[in-house]
Amino acid sequence: MVRTLEHPDPADLTLQQVLEALVDPVRRRIVTQLSEAADGMSCGTFDAAVSRSTLTHHFNVLREAGLIRQTYAGTTKLNVLRTEDLESRFPGLLPALLAAGA
Amino acid sequence: MVRTLEHPDPADLTLQQVLEALVDPVRRRIVTQLSEAADGMSCGTFDAAVSRSTLTHHFNVLREAGLIRQTYAGTTKLNVLRTEDLESRFPGLLPALLAAGA
């Protein structure tokens, strides 16, 4: 059985939820790192000075806000930024945030 | 004596403070209304379902984050969006947020 995680449709993304996700500097750092990793990153490879469980919480917030897509890969999760979905829903927002040093 | 209010220099604006200001929907609504008012708006003319003192707080947060410039105009304050300062510091961010329905 393939386990999957819930992801909101692009049309259901809200600016409120995206901003609530990105107001946290650790989550912005995750997004920045993902933006530089074309093939995504597994949860264990992030450079963040927080505990594993805190990191899991941050990934959940990012996934529920529609910023990242998470898929199971063996015993870990692979994370990719939903760049195209975000661009279609909020044109220019993610590039501007990344340029601002998100 | 002319009373003035403190405003951060464009170089001192931080993405953290801008996002903390804009994560609040009332403050985003103020920014949207200001973006449509070329000559600025006085505090009393805002369409927001909050008390006067709450509105004053929101304006202070927006000013301290560098999003608006406030000047005294008689017994009220005139508010203008710092569009050019924001564009120079965070290119594309404000237009993307406004397009997203900020």
N, CA and C atoms of all chains as a GROMACS GRO file, in nm:
protein
  612
    1MET      N    1   0.083  -0.119   0.000
    1MET     CA    2   0.000   0.000   0.000
    1MET      C    3   0.088   0.126   0.000
    2VAL      N    4   0.058   0.215  -0.090
    2VAL     CA    5   0.135   0.339  -0.099
    2VAL      C    6   0.071   0.444  -0.010
    3ARG      N    7   0.148   0.493   0.084
    3ARG     CA    8   0.096   0.600   0.170
    3ARG      C    9   0.106   0.733   0.098
    4THR      N   10   0.005   0.812   0.108
    4THR     CA   11   0.012   0.946   0.047
    4THR      C   12  -0.028   1.050   0.151
    5LEU      N   13   0.007   1.173   0.124
    5LEU     CA   14  -0.025   1.282   0.216
    5LEU      C   15  -0.120   1.379   0.146
    6GLU      N   16  -0.199   1.446   0.225
    6GLU     CA   17  -0.295   1.543   0.170
    6GLU      C   18  -0.224   1.670   0.123
    7HIS      N   19  -0.260   1.713   0.004
    7HIS     CA   20  -0.208   1.839  -0.049
    7HIS      C   21  -0.323   1.921  -0.104
    8PRO      N   22  -0.329   2.049  -0.071
    8PRO     CA   23  -0.437   2.131  -0.125
    8PRO      C   24  -0.420   2.153  -0.276
    9ASP      N   25  -0.534   2.164  -0.346
    9ASP     CA   26  -0.531   2.200  -0.488
    9ASP      C   27  -0.482   2.343  -0.502
   10PRO      N   28  -0.417   2.374  -0.615
   10PRO     CA   29  -0.369   2.512  -0.635
   10PRO      C   30  -0.480   2.616  -0.615
   11ALA      N   31  -0.600   2.585  -0.663
   11ALA     CA   32  -0.710   2.682  -0.653
   11ALA      C   33  -0.750   2.709  -0.507
   12ASP      N   34  -0.716   2.616  -0.419
   12ASP     CA   35  -0.756   2.630  -0.279
   12ASP      C   36  -0.650   2.700  -0.194
   13LEU      N   37  -0.536   2.732  -0.253
   13LEU     CA   38  -0.433   2.800  -0.174
   13LEU      C   39  -0.480   2.941  -0.139
   14THR      N   40  -0.455   2.981  -0.016
   14THR     CA   41  -0.492   3.117   0.025
   14THR      C   42  -0.368   3.196   0.064
   15LEU      N   43  -0.373   3.326   0.034
   15LEU     CA   44  -0.261   3.413   0.070
   15LEU      C   45  -0.242   3.412   0.221
   16GLN      N   46  -0.353   3.408   0.295
   16GLN     CA   47  -0.343   3.407   0.441
   16GLN      C   48  -0.258   3.290   0.489
   17GLN      N   49  -0.288   3.172   0.437
   17GLN     CA   50  -0.216   3.053   0.483
   17GLN      C   51  -0.069   3.056   0.436
   18VAL      N   52  -0.047   3.105   0.315
   18VAL     CA   53   0.091   3.116   0.265
   18VAL      C   54   0.173   3.211   0.352
   19LEU      N   55   0.112   3.325   0.388
   19LEU     CA   56   0.186   3.422   0.471
   19LEU      C   57   0.207   3.369   0.613
   20GLU      N   58   0.108   3.300   0.667
   20GLU     CA   59   0.125   3.241   0.800
   20GLU      C   60   0.238   3.138   0.798
   21ALA      N   61   0.251   3.068   0.687
   21ALA     CA   62   0.361   2.971   0.676
   21ALA      C   63   0.495   3.043   0.666
   22LEU      N   64   0.499   3.150   0.587
   22LEU     CA   65   0.627   3.212   0.555
   22LEU      C   66   0.669   3.320   0.655
   23VAL      N   67   0.585   3.354   0.750
   23VAL     CA   68   0.624   3.452   0.850
   23VAL      C   69   0.727   3.389   0.946
   24ASP      N   70   0.737   3.258   0.945
   24ASP     CA   71   0.834   3.191   1.032
   24ASP      C   72   0.968   3.178   0.960
   25PRO      N   73   1.075   3.231   1.021
   25PRO     CA   74   1.205   3.232   0.952
   25PRO      C   75   1.261   3.093   0.924
   26VAL      N   76   1.232   2.995   1.010
   26VAL     CA   77   1.281   2.859   0.982
   26VAL      C   78   1.212   2.803   0.857
   27ARG      N   79   1.082   2.830   0.846
   27ARG     CA   80   1.010   2.780   0.728
   27ARG      C   81   1.057   2.851   0.601
   28ARG      N   82   1.089   2.982   0.613
   28ARG     CA   83   1.142   3.050   0.495
   28ARG      C   84   1.277   2.992   0.455
   29ARG      N   85   1.356   2.953   0.555
   29ARG     CA   86   1.486   2.894   0.525
   29ARG      C   87   1.470   2.760   0.454
   30ILE      N   88   1.371   2.682   0.496
   30ILE     CA   89   1.343   2.555   0.428
   30ILE      C   90   1.305   2.582   0.282
   31VAL      N   91   1.218   2.681   0.261
   31VAL     CA   92   1.173   2.714   0.125
   31VAL      C   93   1.291   2.758   0.040
   32THR      N   94   1.379   2.839   0.098
   32THR     CA   95   1.498   2.883   0.023
   32THR      C   96   1.585   2.764  -0.016
   33GLN      N   97   1.607   2.673   0.079
   33GLN     CA   98   1.690   2.556   0.049
   33GLN      C   99   1.624   2.470  -0.060
   34LEU      N  100   1.492   2.455  -0.051
   34LEU     CA  101   1.421   2.376  -0.152
   34LEU      C  102   1.429   2.441  -0.290
   35SER      N  103   1.430   2.574  -0.292
   35SER     CA  104   1.434   2.644  -0.421
   35SER      C  105   1.566   2.620  -0.493
   36GLU      N  106   1.666   2.578  -0.417
   36GLU     CA  107   1.798   2.553  -0.476
   36GLU      C  108   1.823   2.405  -0.500
   37ALA      N  109   1.722   2.322  -0.472
   37ALA     CA  110   1.736   2.176  -0.487
   37ALA      C  111   1.633   2.127  -0.589
   38ALA      N  112   1.676   2.118  -0.715
   38ALA     CA  113   1.584   2.084  -0.824
   38ALA      C  114   1.513   1.950  -0.801
   39ASP      N  115   1.584   1.854  -0.741
   39ASP     CA  116   1.526   1.722  -0.724
   39ASP      C  117   1.461   1.703  -0.587
   40GLY      N  118   1.445   1.812  -0.514
   40GLY     CA  119   1.386   1.802  -0.381
   40GLY      C  120   1.489   1.760  -0.277
   41MET      N  121   1.445   1.757  -0.153
   41MET     CA  122   1.534   1.719  -0.044
   41MET      C  123   1.456   1.631   0.053
   42SER      N  124   1.524   1.534   0.110
   42SER     CA  125   1.459   1.454   0.212
   42SER      C  126   1.466   1.528   0.345
   43CYS      N  127   1.375   1.495   0.435
   43CYS     CA  128   1.362   1.573   0.558
   43CYS      C  129   1.491   1.578   0.639
   44GLY      N  130   1.568   1.470   0.634
   44GLY     CA  131   1.687   1.463   0.718
   44GLY      C  132   1.802   1.550   0.671
   45THR      N  133   1.791   1.604   0.550
   45THR     CA  134   1.905   1.677   0.493
   45THR      C  135   1.898   1.827   0.513
   46PHE      N  136   1.796   1.874   0.587
   46PHE     CA  137   1.783   2.018   0.602
   46PHE      C  138   1.876   2.071   0.709
   47ASP      N  139   1.925   2.188   0.679
   47ASP     CA  140   2.015   2.257   0.769
   47ASP      C  141   1.932   2.354   0.852
   48ALA      N  142   1.881   2.306   0.964
   48ALA     CA  143   1.799   2.391   1.051
   48ALA      C  144   1.830   2.356   1.196
   49ALA      N  145   1.850   2.458   1.275
   49ALA     CA  146   1.891   2.436   1.414
   49ALA      C  147   1.770   2.412   1.505
   50VAL      N  148   1.687   2.318   1.464
   50VAL     CA  149   1.570   2.284   1.545
   50VAL      C  150   1.561   2.132   1.554
   51SER      N  151   1.481   2.084   1.649
   51SER     CA  152   1.468   1.940   1.669
   51SER      C  153   1.396   1.876   1.551
   52ARG      N  154   1.411   1.746   1.540
   52ARG     CA  155   1.346   1.671   1.433
   52ARG      C  156   1.195   1.689   1.437
   53SER      N  157   1.136   1.686   1.556
   53SER     CA  158   0.990   1.695   1.565
   53SER      C  159   0.942   1.836   1.529
   54THR      N  160   1.021   1.936   1.565
   54THR     CA  161   0.987   2.073   1.526
   54THR      C  162   0.994   2.087   1.375
   55LEU      N  163   1.096   2.026   1.317
   55LEU     CA  164   1.112   2.030   1.172
   55LEU      C  165   0.992   1.964   1.103
   56THR      N  166   0.948   1.852   1.156
   56THR     CA  167   0.831   1.782   1.102
   56THR      C  168   0.709   1.873   1.105
   57HIS      N  169   0.693   1.945   1.216
   57HIS     CA  170   0.582   2.040   1.227
   57HIS      C  171   0.593   2.146   1.117
   58HIS      N  172   0.711   2.201   1.098
   58HIS     CA  173   0.729   2.306   0.996
   58HIS      C  174   0.696   2.253   0.856
   59PHE      N  175   0.737   2.129   0.827
   59PHE     CA  176   0.706   2.071   0.696
   59PHE      C  177   0.555   2.054   0.680
   60ASN      N  178   0.489   2.013   0.786
   60ASN     CA  179   0.342   1.998   0.779
   60ASN      C  180   0.275   2.130   0.747
   61VAL      N  181   0.320   2.237   0.814
   61VAL     CA  182   0.262   2.370   0.790
   61VAL      C  183   0.285   2.411   0.643
   62LEU      N  184   0.405   2.387   0.594
   62LEU     CA  185   0.436   2.423   0.455
   62LEU      C  186   0.353   2.341   0.356
   63ARG      N  187   0.333   2.213   0.386
   63ARG     CA  188   0.254   2.128   0.298
   63ARG      C  189   0.107   2.171   0.299
   64GLU      N  190   0.054   2.197   0.419
   64GLU     CA  191  -0.087   2.235   0.430
   64GLU      C  192  -0.115   2.372   0.366
   65ALA      N  193  -0.013   2.457   0.362
   65ALA     CA  194  -0.029   2.588   0.298
   65ALA      C  195  -0.012   2.577   0.146
   66GLY      N  196   0.031   2.460   0.098
   66GLY     CA  197   0.048   2.440  -0.045
   66GLY      C  198   0.184   2.480  -0.098
   67LEU      N  199   0.278   2.505  -0.008
   67LEU     CA  200   0.410   2.550  -0.053
   67LEU      C  201   0.501   2.435  -0.096
   68ILE      N  202   0.481   2.319  -0.034
   68ILE     CA  203   0.566   2.205  -0.069
   68ILE      C  204   0.481   2.081  -0.095
   69ARG      N  205   0.538   1.990  -0.173
   69ARG     CA  206   0.476   1.859  -0.193
   69ARG      C  207   0.566   1.756  -0.126
   70GLN      N  208   0.504   1.670  -0.046
   70GLN     CA  209   0.580   1.568   0.025
   70GLN      C  210   0.538   1.430  -0.023
   71THR      N  211   0.634   1.348  -0.057
   71THR     CA  212   0.605   1.210  -0.093
   71THR      C  213   0.694   1.117  -0.010
   72TYR      N  214   0.639   1.001   0.024
   72TYR     CA  215   0.719   0.905   0.098
   72TYR      C  216   0.826   0.847   0.008
   73ALA      N  217   0.945   0.836   0.064
   73ALA     CA  218   1.057   0.774  -0.008
   73ALA      C  219   1.126   0.684   0.093
   74GLY      N  220   1.083   0.557   0.095
   74GLY     CA  221   1.138   0.465   0.194
   74GLY      C  222   1.096   0.510   0.333
   75THR      N  223   1.191   0.530   0.420
   75THR     CA  224   1.158   0.566   0.557
   75THR      C  225   1.158   0.716   0.581
   76THR      N  226   1.179   0.793   0.476
   76THR     CA  227   1.178   0.938   0.493
   76THR      C  228   1.078   1.000   0.397
   77LYS      N  229   1.069   1.131   0.398
   77LYS     CA  230   0.983   1.199   0.303
   77LYS      C  231   1.069   1.286   0.212
   78LEU      N  232   1.029   1.289   0.085
   78LEU     CA  233   1.096   1.377  -0.010
   78LEU      C  234   1.012   1.503  -0.023
   79ASN      N  235   1.078   1.618  -0.017
   79ASN     CA  236   1.008   1.746  -0.022
   79ASN      C  237   1.047   1.824  -0.147
   80VAL      N  238   0.947   1.871  -0.219
   80VAL     CA  239   0.976   1.960  -0.333
   80VAL      C  240   0.888   2.083  -0.320
   81LEU      N  241   0.943   2.194  -0.367
   81LEU     CA  242   0.869   2.320  -0.368
   81LEU      C  243   0.765   2.314  -0.481
   82ARG      N  244   0.643   2.362  -0.453
   82ARG     CA  245   0.537   2.361  -0.557
   82ARG      C  246   0.546   2.490  -0.640
   83THR      N  247   0.660   2.508  -0.702
   83THR     CA  248   0.690   2.633  -0.773
   83THR      C  249   0.583   2.670  -0.876
   84GLU      N  250   0.546   2.574  -0.961
   84GLU     CA  251   0.451   2.605  -1.069
   84GLU      C  252   0.311   2.631  -1.015
   85ASP      N  253   0.269   2.552  -0.916
   85ASP     CA  254   0.137   2.575  -0.856
   85ASP      C  255   0.130   2.713  -0.791
   86LEU      N  256   0.237   2.750  -0.723
   86LEU     CA  257   0.239   2.881  -0.657
   86LEU      C  258   0.240   2.994  -0.760
   87GLU      N  259   0.314   2.972  -0.869
   87GLU     CA  260   0.320   3.076  -0.972
   87GLU      C  261   0.183   3.095  -1.039
   88SER      N  262   0.112   2.985  -1.058
   88SER     CA  263  -0.020   2.997  -1.122
   88SER      C  264  -0.120   3.063  -1.028
   89ARG      N  265  -0.107   3.038  -0.899
   89ARG     CA  266  -0.204   3.093  -0.803
   89ARG      C  267  -0.167   3.234  -0.759
   90PHE      N  268  -0.039   3.257  -0.735
   90PHE     CA  269   0.010   3.389  -0.686
   90PHE      C  270   0.128   3.434  -0.772
   91PRO      N  271   0.101   3.481  -0.895
   91PRO     CA  272   0.211   3.513  -0.987
   91PRO      C  273   0.313   3.610  -0.927
   92GLY      N  274   0.439   3.572  -0.937
   92GLY     CA  275   0.547   3.660  -0.894
   92GLY      C  276   0.576   3.658  -0.746
   93LEU      N  277   0.489   3.598  -0.666
   93LEU     CA  278   0.507   3.608  -0.520
   93LEU      C  279   0.629   3.530  -0.471
   94LEU      N  280   0.639   3.404  -0.510
   94LEU     CA  281   0.751   3.323  -0.461
   94LEU      C  282   0.886   3.378  -0.510
   95PRO      N  283   0.899   3.412  -0.641
   95PRO     CA  284   1.027   3.471  -0.684
   95PRO      C  285   1.062   3.598  -0.606
   96ALA      N  286   0.962   3.683  -0.580
   96ALA     CA  287   0.990   3.807  -0.506
   96ALA      C  288   1.035   3.776  -0.364
   97LEU      N  289   0.972   3.678  -0.301
   97LEU     CA  290   1.011   3.641  -0.165
   97LEU      C  291   1.151   3.581  -0.162
   98LEU      N  292   1.181   3.497  -0.260
   98LEU     CA  293   1.314   3.436  -0.264
   98LEU      C  294   1.420   3.542  -0.292
   99ALA      N  295   1.389   3.637  -0.380
   99ALA     CA  296   1.483   3.746  -0.409
   99ALA      C  297   1.505   3.834  -0.287
  100ALA      N  298   1.401   3.844  -0.203
  100ALA     CA  299   1.410   3.927  -0.083
  100ALA      C  300   1.488   3.857   0.027
  101GLY      N  301   1.532   3.736  -0.002
  101GLY     CA  302   1.609   3.664   0.097
  101GLY      C  303   1.524   3.578   0.187
  102ALA      N  304   1.409   3.532   0.130
  102ALA     CA  305   1.320   3.445   0.207
  102ALA      C  306   1.400   3.331   0.266
  103MET      N  307   0.560   7.415   1.611
  103MET     CA  308   0.647   7.298   1.602
  103MET      C  309   0.578   7.189   1.520
  104VAL      N  310   0.651   7.136   1.423
  104VAL     CA  311   0.596   7.031   1.338
  104VAL      C  312   0.625   6.895   1.402
  105ARG      N  313   0.519   6.823   1.430
  105ARG     CA  314   0.538   6.689   1.485
  105ARG      C  315   0.569   6.593   1.370
  106THR      N  316   0.665   6.506   1.392
  106THR     CA  317   0.695   6.405   1.290
  106THR      C  318   0.697   6.268   1.356
  107LEU      N  319   0.686   6.167   1.275
  107LEU     CA  320   0.686   6.030   1.323
  107LEU      C  321   0.809   5.958   1.268
  108GLU      N  322   0.854   5.858   1.342
  108GLU     CA  323   0.972   5.782   1.300
  108GLU      C  324   0.938   5.687   1.185
  109HIS      N  325   1.022   5.689   1.084
  109HIS     CA  326   1.007   5.595   0.972
  109HIS      C  327   1.141   5.530   0.943
  110PRO      N  328   1.144   5.397   0.927
  110PRO     CA  329   1.272   5.332   0.897
  110PRO      C  330   1.321   5.368   0.757
  111ASP      N  331   1.453   5.374   0.740
  111ASP     CA  332   1.511   5.393   0.608
  111ASP      C  333   1.485   5.268   0.523
  112PRO      N  334   1.474   5.287   0.391
  112PRO     CA  335   1.452   5.170   0.304
  112PRO      C  336   1.552   5.058   0.329
  113ALA      N  337   1.680   5.093   0.350
  113ALA     CA  338   1.782   4.990   0.368
  113ALA      C  339   1.761   4.910   0.496
  114ASP      N  340   1.687   4.967   0.590
  114ASP     CA  341   1.666   4.899   0.718
  114ASP      C  342   1.539   4.813   0.721
  115LEU      N  343   1.463   4.813   0.612
  115LEU     CA  344   1.342   4.730   0.610
  115LEU      C  345   1.384   4.582   0.608
  116THR      N  346   1.313   4.501   0.685
  116THR     CA  347   1.342   4.358   0.685
  116THR      C  348   1.220   4.281   0.637
  117LEU      N  349   1.247   4.172   0.567
  117LEU     CA  350   1.138   4.087   0.518
  117LEU      C  351   1.059   4.033   0.637
  118GLN      N  352   1.129   4.001   0.746
  118GLN     CA  353   1.060   3.950   0.865
  118GLN      C  354   0.954   4.048   0.913
  119GLN      N  355   0.992   4.174   0.924
  119GLN     CA  356   0.897   4.272   0.976
  119GLN      C  357   0.783   4.298   0.876
  120VAL      N  358   0.817   4.299   0.748
  120VAL     CA  359   0.714   4.319   0.645
  120VAL      C  360   0.612   4.204   0.649
  121LEU      N  361   0.661   4.082   0.662
  121LEU     CA  362   0.569   3.967   0.665
  121LEU      C  363   0.487   3.966   0.794
  122GLU      N  364   0.549   4.004   0.905
  122GLU     CA  365   0.474   4.010   1.032
  122GLU      C  366   0.362   4.115   1.021
  123ALA      N  367   0.390   4.223   0.947
  123ALA     CA  368   0.288   4.326   0.929
  123ALA      C  369   0.176   4.273   0.839
  124LEU      N  370   0.215   4.203   0.733
  124LEU     CA  371   0.116   4.167   0.631
  124LEU      C  372   0.045   4.035   0.657
  125VAL      N  373   0.086   3.963   0.761
  125VAL     CA  374   0.017   3.838   0.792
  125VAL      C  375  -0.121   3.868   0.852
  126ASP      N  376  -0.141   3.991   0.894
  126ASP     CA  377  -0.270   4.029   0.951
  126ASP      C  378  -0.364   4.078   0.840
  127PRO      N  379  -0.481   4.016   0.828
  127PRO     CA  380  -0.571   4.051   0.716
  127PRO      C  381  -0.621   4.195   0.720
  128VAL      N  382  -0.639   4.252   0.839
  128VAL     CA  383  -0.683   4.392   0.846
  128VAL      C  384  -0.574   4.483   0.790
  129ARG      N  385  -0.450   4.452   0.826
  129ARG     CA  386  -0.339   4.535   0.775
  129ARG      C  387  -0.323   4.519   0.624
  130ARG      N  388  -0.346   4.397   0.572
  130ARG     CA  389  -0.340   4.381   0.426
  130ARG      C  390  -0.451   4.462   0.360
  131ARG      N  391  -0.566   4.467   0.425
  131ARG     CA  392  -0.677   4.543   0.367
  131ARG      C  393  -0.643   4.694   0.363
  132ILE      N  394  -0.579   4.742   0.468
  132ILE     CA  395  -0.535   4.882   0.470
  132ILE      C  396  -0.438   4.908   0.354
  133VAL      N  397  -0.342   4.816   0.336
  133VAL     CA  398  -0.243   4.831   0.229
  133VAL      C  399  -0.312   4.831   0.092
  134THR      N  400  -0.409   4.743   0.074
  134THR     CA  401  -0.483   4.738  -0.053
  134THR      C  402  -0.556   4.870  -0.077
  135GLN      N  403  -0.622   4.921   0.025
  135GLN     CA  404  -0.694   5.048   0.009
  135GLN      C  405  -0.597   5.162  -0.022
  136LEU      N  406  -0.482   5.162   0.045
  136LEU     CA  407  -0.383   5.266   0.018
  136LEU      C  408  -0.328   5.256  -0.124
  137SER      N  409  -0.317   5.134  -0.175
  137SER     CA  410  -0.261   5.116  -0.310
  137SER      C  411  -0.353   5.176  -0.416
  138GLU      N  412  -0.479   5.196  -0.379
  138GLU     CA  413  -0.576   5.251  -0.473
  138GLU      C  414  -0.601   5.400  -0.448
  139ALA      N  415  -0.528   5.458  -0.352
  139ALA     CA  416  -0.546   5.600  -0.318
  139ALA      C  417  -0.416   5.675  -0.343
  140ALA      N  418  -0.404   5.732  -0.461
  140ALA     CA  419  -0.279   5.795  -0.503
  140ALA      C  420  -0.234   5.905  -0.406
  141ASP      N  421  -0.330   5.978  -0.349
  141ASP     CA  422  -0.295   6.090  -0.262
  141ASP      C  423  -0.294   6.051  -0.114
  142GLY      N  424  -0.302   5.923  -0.086
  142GLY     CA  425  -0.304   5.880   0.052
  142GLY      C  426  -0.444   5.888   0.111
  143MET      N  427  -0.456   5.842   0.234
  143MET     CA  428  -0.585   5.843   0.302
  143MET      C  429  -0.562   5.884   0.446
  144SER      N  430  -0.655   5.960   0.501
  144SER     CA  431  -0.644   5.991   0.643
  144SER      C  432  -0.700   5.874   0.723
  145CYS      N  433  -0.655   5.864   0.850
  145CYS     CA  434  -0.688   5.746   0.930
  145CYS      C  435  -0.838   5.722   0.942
  146GLY      N  436  -0.914   5.832   0.947
  146GLY     CA  437  -1.058   5.818   0.970
  146GLY      C  438  -1.136   5.764   0.852
  147THR      N  439  -1.071   5.755   0.734
  147THR     CA  440  -1.146   5.719   0.614
  147THR      C  441  -1.134   5.572   0.578
  148PHE      N  442  -1.069   5.494   0.665
  148PHE     CA  443  -1.052   5.354   0.631
  148PHE      C  444  -1.175   5.272   0.662
  149ASP      N  445  -1.199   5.179   0.572
  149ASP     CA  446  -1.312   5.089   0.586
  149ASP      C  447  -1.262   4.962   0.654
  150ALA      N  448  -1.266   4.962   0.787
  150ALA     CA  449  -1.220   4.845   0.860
  150ALA      C  450  -1.310   4.827   0.982
  151ALA      N  451  -1.353   4.705   1.003
  151ALA     CA  452  -1.449   4.677   1.110
  151ALA      C  453  -1.378   4.656   1.243
  152VAL      N  454  -1.293   4.752   1.279
  152VAL     CA  455  -1.223   4.744   1.407
  152VAL      C  456  -1.231   4.880   1.474
  153SER      N  457  -1.202   4.882   1.603
  153SER     CA  458  -1.211   5.008   1.678
  153SER      C  459  -1.102   5.104   1.633
  154ARG      N  460  -1.123   5.230   1.666
  154ARG     CA  461  -1.027   5.334   1.632
  154ARG      C  462  -0.888   5.305   1.691
  155SER      N  463  -0.886   5.258   1.816
  155SER     CA  464  -0.755   5.234   1.879
  155SER      C  465  -0.686   5.112   1.817
  156THR      N  466  -0.764   5.014   1.776
  156THR     CA  467  -0.705   4.898   1.708
  156THR      C  468  -0.649   4.941   1.574
  157LEU      N  469  -0.722   5.027   1.506
  157LEU     CA  470  -0.676   5.077   1.376
  157LEU      C  471  -0.545   5.155   1.393
  158THR      N  472  -0.538   5.235   1.498
  158THR     CA  473  -0.414   5.310   1.526
  158THR      C  474  -0.297   5.215   1.546
  159HIS      N  475  -0.322   5.106   1.618
  159HIS     CA  476  -0.217   5.005   1.638
  159HIS      C  477  -0.172   4.948   1.503
  160HIS      N  478  -0.269   4.914   1.418
  160HIS     CA  479  -0.235   4.856   1.288
  160HIS      C  480  -0.151   4.953   1.205
  161PHE      N  481  -0.187   5.081   1.208
  161PHE     CA  482  -0.109   5.181   1.134
  161PHE      C  483   0.033   5.191   1.188
  162ASN      N  484   0.046   5.184   1.320
  162ASN     CA  485   0.180   5.189   1.379
  162ASN      C  486   0.266   5.071   1.332
  163VAL      N  487   0.206   4.952   1.329
  163VAL     CA  488   0.280   4.833   1.284
  163VAL      C  489   0.323   4.850   1.139
  164LEU      N  490   0.232   4.900   1.056
  164LEU     CA  491   0.264   4.920   0.914
  164LEU      C  492   0.374   5.025   0.896
  165ARG      N  493   0.368   5.130   0.976
  165ARG     CA  494   0.470   5.235   0.967
  165ARG      C  495   0.606   5.183   1.012
  166GLU      N  496   0.607   5.112   1.125
  166GLU     CA  497   0.733   5.061   1.179
  166GLU      C  498   0.797   4.956   1.087
  167ALA      N  499   0.713   4.886   1.010
  167ALA     CA  500   0.766   4.788   0.914
  167ALA      C  501   0.811   4.854   0.785
  168GLY      N  502   0.782   4.984   0.770
  168GLY     CA  503   0.825   5.057   0.651
  168GLY      C  504   0.726   5.051   0.536
  169LEU      N  505   0.606   5.000   0.562
  169LEU     CA  506   0.509   4.986   0.454
  169LEU      C  507   0.436   5.116   0.423
  170ILE      N  508   0.416   5.200   0.525
  170ILE     CA  509   0.345   5.326   0.502
  170ILE      C  510   0.423   5.443   0.560
  171ARG      N  511   0.394   5.560   0.506
  171ARG     CA  512   0.449   5.684   0.562
  171ARG      C  513   0.332   5.762   0.619
  172GLN      N  514   0.347   5.808   0.744
  172GLN     CA  515   0.241   5.884   0.809
  172GLN      C  516   0.289   6.026   0.836
  173THR      N  517   0.206   6.120   0.799
  173THR     CA  518   0.237   6.260   0.831
  173THR      C  519   0.115   6.323   0.897
  174TYR      N  520   0.141   6.414   0.990
  174TYR     CA  521   0.031   6.482   1.055
  174TYR      C  522  -0.035   6.578   0.957
  175ALA      N  523  -0.167   6.578   0.957
  175ALA     CA  524  -0.244   6.670   0.873
  175ALA      C  525  -0.357   6.722   0.961
  176GLY      N  526  -0.329   6.836   1.027
  176GLY     CA  527  -0.427   6.889   1.121
  176GLY      C  528  -0.443   6.794   1.237
  177THR      N  529  -0.564   6.752   1.264
  177THR     CA  530  -0.588   6.666   1.379
  177THR      C  531  -0.584   6.518   1.344
  178THR      N  532  -0.554   6.486   1.220
  178THR     CA  533  -0.548   6.345   1.182
  178THR      C  534  -0.412   6.314   1.120
  179LYS      N  535  -0.394   6.191   1.077
  179LYS     CA  536  -0.270   6.156   1.008
  179LYS      C  537  -0.303   6.115   0.866
  180LEU      N  538  -0.215   6.155   0.775
  180LEU     CA  539  -0.230   6.114   0.637
  180LEU      C  540  -0.137   5.995   0.613
  181ASN      N  541  -0.190   5.892   0.549
  181ASN     CA  542  -0.114   5.768   0.527
  181ASN      C  543  -0.091   5.746   0.378
  182VAL      N  544   0.032   5.720   0.342
  182VAL     CA  545   0.061   5.681   0.204
  182VAL      C  546   0.147   5.555   0.204
  183LEU      N  547   0.125   5.474   0.101
  183LEU     CA  548   0.202   5.352   0.086
  183LEU      C  549   0.343   5.390   0.037
  184ARG      N  550   0.445   5.325   0.093
  184ARG     CA  551   0.584   5.355   0.051
  184ARG      C  552   0.621   5.266  -0.068
  185THR      N  553   0.546   5.282  -0.175
  185THR     CA  554   0.558   5.194  -0.292
  185THR      C  555   0.701   5.189  -0.347
  186GLU      N  556   0.761   5.306  -0.367
  186GLU     CA  557   0.895   5.309  -0.429
  186GLU      C  558   1.002   5.253  -0.336
  187ASP      N  559   0.992   5.286  -0.208
  187ASP     CA  560   1.090   5.233  -0.113
  187ASP      C  561   1.081   5.081  -0.106
  188LEU      N  562   0.957   5.030  -0.107
  188LEU     CA  563   0.940   4.885  -0.100
  188LEU      C  564   0.992   4.818  -0.227
  189GLU      N  565   0.966   4.884  -0.341
  189GLU     CA  566   1.012   4.826  -0.468
  189GLU      C  567   1.164   4.822  -0.473
  190SER      N  568   1.229   4.926  -0.419
  190SER     CA  569   1.375   4.928  -0.424
  190SER      C  570   1.434   4.824  -0.329
  191ARG      N  571   1.366   4.800  -0.217
  191ARG     CA  572   1.419   4.707  -0.117
  191ARG      C  573   1.381   4.563  -0.148
  192PHE      N  574   1.254   4.542  -0.188
  192PHE     CA  575   1.202   4.407  -0.215
  192PHE      C  576   1.134   4.406  -0.352
  193PRO      N  577   1.213   4.404  -0.462
  193PRO     CA  578   1.154   4.418  -0.595
  193PRO      C  579   1.045   4.313  -0.622
  194GLY      N  580   0.932   4.363  -0.669
  194GLY     CA  581   0.824   4.274  -0.710
  194GLY      C  582   0.735   4.225  -0.597
  195LEU      N  583   0.776   4.245  -0.472
  195LEU     CA  584   0.701   4.184  -0.362
  195LEU      C  585   0.564   4.248  -0.343
  196LEU      N  586   0.560   4.380  -0.334
  196LEU     CA  587   0.432   4.446  -0.311
  196LEU      C  588   0.334   4.423  -0.427
  197PRO      N  589   0.379   4.440  -0.553
  197PRO     CA  590   0.286   4.412  -0.664
  197PRO      C  591   0.233   4.268  -0.660
  198ALA      N  592   0.320   4.173  -0.627
  198ALA     CA  593   0.275   4.033  -0.622
  198ALA      C  594   0.172   4.013  -0.511
  199LEU      N  595   0.196   4.076  -0.397
  199LEU     CA  596   0.102   4.064  -0.285
  199LEU      C  597  -0.032   4.130  -0.319
  200LEU      N  598  -0.027   4.246  -0.381
  200LEU     CA  599  -0.151   4.315  -0.418
  200LEU      C  600  -0.227   4.235  -0.523
  201ALA      N  601  -0.154   4.176  -0.619
  201ALA     CA  602  -0.219   4.095  -0.722
  201ALA      C  603  -0.282   3.971  -0.660
  202ALA      N  604  -0.220   3.922  -0.552
  202ALA     CA  605  -0.271   3.802  -0.486
  202ALA      C  606  -0.393   3.834  -0.400
  203GLY      N  607  -0.432   3.960  -0.400
  203GLY     CA  608  -0.550   3.997  -0.322
  203GLY      C  609  -0.515   4.036  -0.181
  204ALA      N  610  -0.396   4.092  -0.165
  204ALA     CA  611  -0.352   4.135  -0.032
  204ALA      C  612  -0.455   4.230   0.026
   0.00000   0.00000   0.00000
